């Protein structure tokens, strides 16, 4: 059985590959998964990563920096298929570091 840290490490490798290949869609997906895995640990419930990001956005016990990262990670693509995310991996790591503390 793998630990949640191992799952995040595997997603991080995928995210780094996606960044190298300039595959923004895959990078965004990996970043969401990383943050979702961490938030599953924090909230100990659902596997719906986007729902967990939205829960973190409105949780009074979550620091503002983490709330903002969660908000960016859960955002939808724009009609022109661009994204509001400028650093999805950084946002995911913000969430992971918060939960890991």
C-alpha positions as CSV (number, residue, x, y, z in Angstrom):
1,X,0.0,0.0,0.0
2,X,1.4,3.4,-1.0
3,X,1.3,6.3,1.3
4,X,-0.3,9.6,0.3
5,X,3.2,11.1,0.1
6,X,4.2,8.4,-2.4
7,X,1.2,9.2,-4.5
8,X,2.0,12.9,-4.5
9,X,5.7,12.1,-5.4
10,X,4.5,10.1,-8.4
11,X,2.1,12.9,-9.5
12,X,5.0,15.4,-9.1
13,X,7.1,13.3,-11.5
14,X,4.2,13.3,-14.0
15,X,3.7,17.1,-13.5
16,X,7.4,17.8,-14.1
17,X,7.3,15.8,-17.3
18,X,4.2,17.6,-18.5
19,X,5.9,21.0,-17.7
20,X,9.0,19.9,-19.7
21,X,6.8,18.9,-22.6
22,X,4.8,22.1,-22.3
23,X,1.6,20.1,-21.9
24,X,-0.4,22.6,-19.9
25,X,-3.5,20.4,-19.7
26,X,-1.6,17.5,-18.2
27,X,0.3,19.7,-15.9
28,X,-3.0,21.2,-14.6
29,X,-4.5,17.7,-14.1
30,X,-1.4,16.5,-12.2
31,X,-1.4,19.6,-10.0
32,X,-5.1,19.1,-9.2
33,X,-4.4,15.5,-8.3
34,X,-1.5,16.4,-6.0
35,X,-3.6,19.0,-4.2
36,X,-6.6,16.6,-4.0
37,X,-4.5,13.7,-2.5
38,X,-3.2,16.1,0.1
39,X,-6.7,17.4,0.9
40,X,-8.1,13.9,1.2
41,X,-5.6,13.5,4.0
42,X,-6.6,16.8,5.6
43,X,-10.4,16.4,5.4
44,X,-10.4,12.6,5.5
45,X,-13.4,12.2,3.1
46,X,-14.3,12.3,-0.6
47,X,-12.1,11.5,-3.6
48,X,-13.7,14.3,-5.6
49,X,-10.6,16.5,-5.9
50,X,-12.4,19.6,-7.2
51,X,-14.9,19.4,-4.4
52,X,-12.1,19.2,-1.9
53,X,-10.4,22.3,-3.5
54,X,-13.8,24.1,-3.2
55,X,-14.1,23.0,0.4
56,X,-10.6,24.3,1.2
57,X,-11.4,27.6,-0.4
58,X,-14.2,28.3,2.1
59,X,-12.6,26.7,5.2
60,X,-11.9,29.3,7.9
61,X,-9.1,27.1,9.2
62,X,-7.1,27.2,6.0
63,X,-4.6,30.0,5.4
64,X,-5.4,32.6,2.7
65,X,-2.5,31.6,0.5
66,X,-3.8,28.0,0.5
67,X,-7.3,29.2,-0.2
68,X,-6.1,31.2,-3.2
69,X,-4.1,28.3,-4.5
70,X,-7.2,26.0,-4.2
71,X,-9.3,28.6,-6.0
72,X,-6.9,28.8,-8.9
73,X,-6.6,25.0,-9.1
74,X,-10.4,24.5,-9.2
75,X,-11.0,27.1,-11.8
76,X,-12.5,26.1,-15.2
77,X,-10.9,26.7,-18.6
78,X,-11.9,29.9,-20.3
79,X,-14.1,29.7,-23.5
80,X,-10.9,30.2,-25.5
81,X,-9.4,27.1,-23.7
82,X,-6.8,29.2,-21.8
83,X,-6.4,28.9,-18.1
84,X,-6.3,31.3,-15.2
85,X,-3.5,29.1,-13.7
86,X,-0.1,30.5,-14.2
87,X,1.7,28.1,-11.8
88,X,-0.4,25.0,-11.2
89,X,2.5,23.0,-9.8
90,X,3.3,25.8,-7.3
91,X,-0.3,26.0,-6.3
92,X,-0.5,22.3,-5.7
93,X,2.7,22.3,-3.7
94,X,1.3,25.2,-1.5
95,X,-1.6,22.9,-0.7
96,X,0.6,19.9,-0.1
97,X,3.0,21.8,2.2
98,X,0.1,23.1,4.2
99,X,-1.4,19.6,4.8
100,X,2.1,18.1,5.4
101,X,2.7,20.5,8.3
